[in-house]
Amino acid sequence: MLRNQSTYRGYAITVEHKSGVWFITASPKTSDLPILRCYFSTARAQSEADAMAEAKYRVDKVLAA
């Protein structure tokens, strides 16, 4: 199981690989940021870097709205 934690634009992001699927958690670190779906998975990601890029894309999409 691979696991990576990062902070991006005020969100704590955890990327974890289990059974061939990347699981991603993105949680706001402050109360003024919108709440994302707390937990999502992606089968498209081929690597940890791809999974982290997907998480960052989702954060960017929410903040742009």
C-alpha positions as CSV (number, residue, x, y, z in Angstrom):
1,M,0.0,0.0,0.0
2,L,1.4,3.4,-1.0
3,R,0.4,6.5,0.8
4,N,1.3,10.1,0.2
5,Q,0.1,13.3,2.1
6,S,0.3,16.8,0.8
7,T,-1.2,20.3,1.2
8,Y,-2.5,22.2,-1.8
9,R,-4.3,25.5,-1.8
10,G,-5.4,25.1,1.8
11,Y,-6.5,21.4,1.5
12,A,-5.0,18.4,3.1
13,I,-4.7,15.7,0.4
14,T,-4.0,12.0,1.0
15,V,-3.4,9.7,-1.8
16,E,-3.5,5.9,-1.1
17,H,-3.2,2.9,-3.4
18,K,-5.1,-0.2,-2.5
19,S,-6.0,-3.2,-4.6
20,G,-5.2,-1.4,-7.9
21,V,-7.3,1.7,-7.2
22,W,-6.2,5.1,-6.0
23,F,-8.2,6.5,-3.0
24,I,-8.0,10.2,-2.5
25,T,-9.1,12.3,0.5
26,A,-9.2,16.1,0.2
27,S,-10.2,18.0,3.3
28,P,-10.1,21.8,3.9
29,K,-7.7,23.0,6.6
30,T,-9.7,26.1,7.4
31,S,-13.5,26.7,7.8
32,D,-13.6,29.4,5.0
33,L,-12.9,26.8,2.2
34,P,-15.6,24.8,0.6
35,I,-15.9,21.1,1.5
36,L,-15.1,18.7,-1.2
37,R,-16.5,15.2,-1.4
38,C,-14.4,13.8,1.4
39,Y,-13.4,10.6,-0.3
40,F,-13.2,9.6,-3.9
41,S,-11.3,7.0,-6.0
42,T,-9.9,7.0,-9.4
43,A,-9.0,4.0,-11.6
44,R,-7.7,6.3,-14.4
45,A,-4.5,7.2,-12.5
46,Q,-1.6,5.1,-13.5
47,S,0.8,6.4,-10.9
48,E,0.9,8.3,-7.6
49,A,1.7,11.5,-9.5
50,D,-1.4,11.0,-11.6
51,A,-3.6,10.5,-8.6
52,M,-2.2,13.6,-6.9
53,A,-2.7,15.6,-10.1
54,E,-6.3,14.5,-10.2
55,A,-6.8,15.6,-6.6
56,K,-5.3,19.0,-7.3
57,Y,-7.5,19.3,-10.4
58,R,-10.6,18.7,-8.3
59,V,-9.5,21.3,-5.7
60,D,-8.9,23.8,-8.5
61,K,-12.3,23.1,-10.0
62,V,-14.1,23.7,-6.7
63,L,-12.2,26.9,-6.0
64,A,-12.9,28.3,-9.5
65,A,-16.7,27.9,-9.1
